[in-house]
């Protein structure tokens, strides 16, 4: 229990003029956080307070252990205490994590002699695991990201660990609308997971003010009350070099210096991929006259596990525009129906098909039914060449990726491809006894990348057995 004596210690106030102390708390959250909550404040915490007071949308990318969750939780509590009837929404990737944030706020009140007055008398009726109401009629909701938020009218939203939100579309379709009618505010905070995560997307969104805080700058800790640059923990402060030794260089770079592991070794760095985004373009329904198309089919025999991906490229000179992509988990027979439709709609000059998992009979059936088929058995050397060729295409700005945000099919593919490209790494293991041949490492999926690299191969190696059909020809 934080007592009134502890709260007033270090201030010019005492219990006889507590109302003056309380007035200062009402107008200054940093004062409230320092004395009432006992928070050790750094300069960036003060800056966060000024930013959220000024901007309706704030994205904070901060190192692990920066105090972001407690700080913004305390800020919400401050708003709830000194206002009436406000609604707050706390979101995280799991129900457990969102409840933990709500428990933190509850504990701030229950363990504080000055704040216990805001706990309802019959709290068993209004305090639940995922919801609590204060004496000021302010209500806090905790929800798992993307679930059961439609219909809520919220004044303040806190999205915790925003870098972990997998389906970013839900942020725009489900989360953002809940504050519109109340002219509410949204705070998104977290540590980056990849260069394609929500935090990086908001960094480039003109509506959001973006703030970044690393654990140290030029050898000086960002939070000097909690961290030290000494090689050992000292005076209750955690050693930053000690954290680095414990975690290793790459995890430290991600968690504390905000450089995602994937971007450190990514074969397709964010900065070269983003140059290929065409924000006003979307997939084509069918091929255009006087254009040549090339296709790739990354087969998945089972409807579970990997995703089958079919990619159609439109070639204009050296520029390769992604014209259409199909990515749907379904049976092999249904995949063939989709493949047949793409073949009729775009009449590709050539197809490259991953025949690695196909039986000989299945491969022969495809080759006999369609012209311009290259049935590719992918070896390490072939994969290495295709990935390096794809990298060069991005470097030369010869890949165009439709990225129309208003077209769900196009946008979802762009997001998936961007995630896969960001996670795709080339690793050289220099440990004794290990081959120095580079090894590929991908994220959860790499099917879109594989299909795109095969489509580039088809466009670049369009000689040989190909079909010369055009859209002027009769079917």
N, C-alpha and C positions, 0 to 999 in steps of 0.2 A: 504493500500500500504506500503510495506516494502521499505524504502528509502535507498539510497546509504550511507547516514550518519549512519543510523541504522545498516546497514550491516558491515560497517568498524569499528564501535564502539568496542573497546576492542582489536583491532589489532594494529600492528605497521605501518599500511598503511593508506594513505589518497588518495584523488581524483587525486593528481598529479602523484602518482606512482601506479595507479590502475592496470596497466598491470602486475606488480609484484605480487600483490594480486591475480589476476586472474590466474597466473601461479601456485601459491600454490594450488588454488582451483582445478586446472586441475589434479594435481598429488595426492591430498589427499581428498577423499570424506568426511571424518569426519570433516575436516576443512571447506569444502563447506557446509555441513549440519549444522554445528554450526553457522557460520557467515552469509552465504547467505540465508539459509532457516530458521535460527533462531531456530533450533532444540535443545532441552535440551538433551544432550547425556549421557547415562549411559555406564558403562563398557561393558555390554552385547551388546549394539549397536555397539560399536567399534569391538567387537569380531565377530559379524555377518558380518561386512564389510570385515574383514580379511578372514573369512571362504568362502564367496562367491567369493572373488578374487582368492582364492586358489583352491576351489573344483567346478567342473562343476555341481554337484547335491547337493542340500542342503535342509534339512527338519528341520524346526524350530517349535517346540511345545512350545508355550509361553502363559502366562496368558492374560486374557482379559484386554485391556488397556495398553499393553506393548509397543505400538507404532509401532508394526511390519508392519502394512499396510503403514503408512506414511513413515517409514524408508526405506522400499524396493521400495516404489513409488518414493521417493527422489533419491534413488540409480539409478533407471532406468532413471530418468530425467538427472542426472549427466552424465551417460553413453551416453545419447542421445545428450547432449550439446557438449561434448568433443570428439565426433566421428561423422562420417558421414554415413548416409544410413542404420543405424541399425533398425531392426524390433523387436518390443516388444509386447508380448501378456499377457493380464491380464485376469484371469479367476476367477469366483466366482460361487456360487451355483445358484444365481438368476441374471437376467439381470440387475435389479436395483442395486444390490451390486457391480457388475463389473463396471457399469457406474459411481457409486460413487467414486470408486478408480481412474477412469480416470478423473473425475471432480477435485479430489484432486490434481492430477498432473497439470491439466490445471490452477487451482487456484494458484499453486506455481509460475507459470510463469506470469500470468496476474496481480497478486498483488505484484510483485517484480520489482523494478525499474531497477535492473541489468539484470533480466532474460527476460524482455519484448522484448528485441531485437531478441529473438528466436521465437517469435510469428510471423507466416507468415503474410504478408501484406494483402492478401486476405484470411483471415482465414475462412470466410464463405464458401469458396470452399473446404477447406481441413479439417475443424474441424467439426466433426459430433458427435452425442451422443455416438457412439461406436467406433470412429476412429479419430485420429488427427495426423497431420504431422507438424514437426518443420522446421525451416529454414535450419537446418542441414540435411534435407531429412530423418530424423529418423521418423518412423511411429509407433504409438501406436494403438493396437487393444484391445477392450474389448469384451469378449465373455462369454456367459453362459457355465458352465462346460459341456463338452461333445458335444457341438453343433457347427457345421459349422467351424471346425478348420482344417479339412483335406484339404491338398493342400497348406496350408500356410508354408512359410519358415521363421522361427523365430530365432532370436539371443538370446533373453532372455524371459523366461516364468515366470510369478508369479502367482501361484495358491493360492488364498486367501481363508481362512477358509477351509483348506483341510480336516479337521475332519468331515465336513458336506457332503462330496461327497458320495452319496449312491452307485452308480454303479462304483466300483473301477476299473473294467475291462476297462472302457473308458479311464482311466488315462494311461494305458499301450498301448491301441490300437489306441487312437485318439490324446492324448495330447503329450506323449513322442516322437512320431515320428516327430513332427514339428521342432525339433531342431537338428535332426541328420545330415542333409546335411550341415548346417551352423556351425556345431560343437558348438552349443549353450549351454546355461545354463538354469537350471530349479531350481526355488525356490518354495518350498511348505511350507506354514506357516498356523498356526491356533491353536485353543484351542481344546483339545480332546473332542469328543462326546461319544466314547465308546472304549473299548480295542480292538475292531475289526475294527476301522476306518482306513482310509488311512495313517494317521500320524503314527499310531502304526505299520502298515505294512512297511512303509519306514524306521522305526527305525531298523528293522531287515534286511533291504536290504543292501547288502554289497557295492552297488554303491553309496548310499546316505550317506553323512555325517549328522549325527543327532545331534541336539542341543536342550536342554530343559532349559527353564527359568521359575521359579516360582516367585510369587510376593515377597516372602521373604524367607530368609534362616537364621535360628537360630536367629530370631527376628530382622534381619537387612533387610530393603527394598532393593529390587534389583534395583529400580529406585528412589534413594533418592531425586531427584529433584521434583518428582511427588507424592511420597507416604511417609507416616509417620506411625510409630508404636504407636503413641499417641492414646488415646481413642477418640479423636475428631479431626476434620479437623483443620489444623494449618498451618499458613503462606502459604496459597494457595496449600497445599498438602492434598491429600485424606487420611483419616484415614483407615488403613487396618483393625483394629478391628471393625471400624464402618461399613465397607463393609460386614464383616462377620455377624455382628448383623442384618444388613438389609436383606441379602440374606438368611441366615440360614446356618447351618454347611455343609450340603451336597452340595448345589449349590456352596458355597464358595470353597469347596474342588475341585470341577470340574473346575470351571472357573478361579480360582486363584492359586490353588496348583496342578493342572493338574492330579487329581485323578477322573476319570469318575464316576458319580453317580452309574452307573450300576456295576462297579467293586467293589465299596464299600460294596454292599450288594449282589453281584452276587452269585447265587447258584453254578455257574460253572465258577470259576475264570479263567482268560486267561491262567495263568501259568500251570494249570492242563489240560486244553483242548488242548493247543498247543503240548503237549507231545504225543498226539494221531495222529498228522498229519504224513501221509506217503507221502512224496513229490514226489516219483517216481511211485506211484500207481494211477490207475484210475478205473472207474467202469467196472464191468465185463459185457459182452454181454449176457452171460447165465451161468448157474451153472457148476461147475467142478465136475468130478467124485470123488466119495468117500468123498464128502463134504456135510455137512448138512446145510440147510438154513431155516431161520425163517423170517416171514414177518409181517408187520403192515400196516394198511390202515387207515389214518386219513381222514375221508370222509368230503367233502364239497358238500352239495346238490345243492347249487346255484353256477353258474359259476362266480358270483361276490362275493366280500368279501374275506373270508378265502380261502386258497389254499388247495386243496386235495394233500396229500403227501403219497406215498407208499414207504416203506423202506424194503430192503432185507438185512439181516445179514447173514454172513457166520461164522459158529462156528468152531473154532479150539481149542480144549481143553477149556480153560476159556476165550480165546481171541475172541472178537466179531468184525469182520471186516465188514464195510459197503460195501456190494457188488454192490448194485444198488439202485438208488432212482429215483422215478418219481414225478415231481412237476409241474403240468400243470393245469391252469384254463380251465375247459371244463365242458360240461354237464355231468350229472350223468351217462347217457348211455355211453358216450365216456370214462368216468372213468372206467366203468365196462369192456370195451374192453381192456383198458390198464392193468387192474387188471388180466384179463384172460391171457393176453400174459405173464405177470410176472409169473403167476402160471405155465404156460407151460415151460417157460425158466428156472425156478429155482426149481420148485416142492418143495415148502417149507413144512417142517414137520408140521408147525403150523402157523396160521394167527391169530393175534389179531386185531380186527376191532372195531373202535369207533362207536358203534351203538346208541349213544346218540341222534342223530338227525334223525335216520332212523325210518320209520314206521314199524310196526310189519310184514307186508307183505313183504317189501323189505328185512328185516332181514332174514325171513324164506327162501326167494328165494336164498340168498347167502349161507345159511347153508345147504340147500338141494342140491345145485349144486356143492359145494366144500367141501372136507373133511378137518378136522383139523382146523375148524373155532371156535374161541372164540369171541362171540359177546359181547363186553364190554360196559356196561352202566357206564360211568365214574363219580364217586362221588368224593367229596373232599378227603376222606380217601384213595381211590384208586389212585387219582392223586398224593397225597402227597407221598405215598409209591413208586410209579413209579419214581417220580423225585428224591427221595432220593436214590433209587436203581441205577438210572443212574449216579448220582453224585459219588456213591461208585465205579461204573465201571470205571469212569475217574480217580478217585484217585488210583485205583489199576492198572492203565495203561492197561486196558483190552478192551478199545475201539480203533479201528484203523479207521481213517478217510482218505480215498484217497484224495490226495491234489496235483495232477499233474497239474502244471500251464499251460502246453501245451495242456491240454484237456479241452475245454470250459465247457462241461457238468459237469465234475467232479469239476472243479475249482469254477464254479458258485454255485454249491451246497455247497461246503466247505465254501465259503464266507457267504452264507445265513445262514447256520447252526451256524457258528462261531458268526455271529451277533446276532442271536436269543439266543444262549447260554450266550453270554456276557450280554445281556439285561434282562435275566431271573433272577428275584430276589425273595427272601423269606423275607417278612417283618413281624415284630412283632409290633403291635400297642399297646403301653403301656399307651395310654391316658385313663383317667378315663371313665368307662362305655364301653370300647372296649374289645372284647374278646382277649385273649392272644394267641389264635390259630394263627399260622403263615399264612400269606396271600401271594398268588402268585401275582407277578407283572411282566408283560412281555413288550417287545417293540412292534413295529408295528405288527409283526407276531410272532407266536410261533408254527406254524404247523410242522416244521421240528423237533423241540425238542419233541413235542407231539408224532409224529410218531416214532422217535428213541426210546423214552422211552417205547412205546408199543412193539416195536420189541425186546427190551431187555427183557420185560416181557414174550414174546412168547418163547424166547430162554431159559429163566430160568425156565419156567413152561411148559416144553414140554411134560409132562405126560398128561394122559387123552385121549380125543378123538383126535387122530392125524393120519396123513397119514404116512405109512412106505414106500412110493414109493422112489425108488432111480433112478439114471440116467442110471443104467444098465437095468432097467425094460422097457418093451415095453409100448408105450402109448396106 
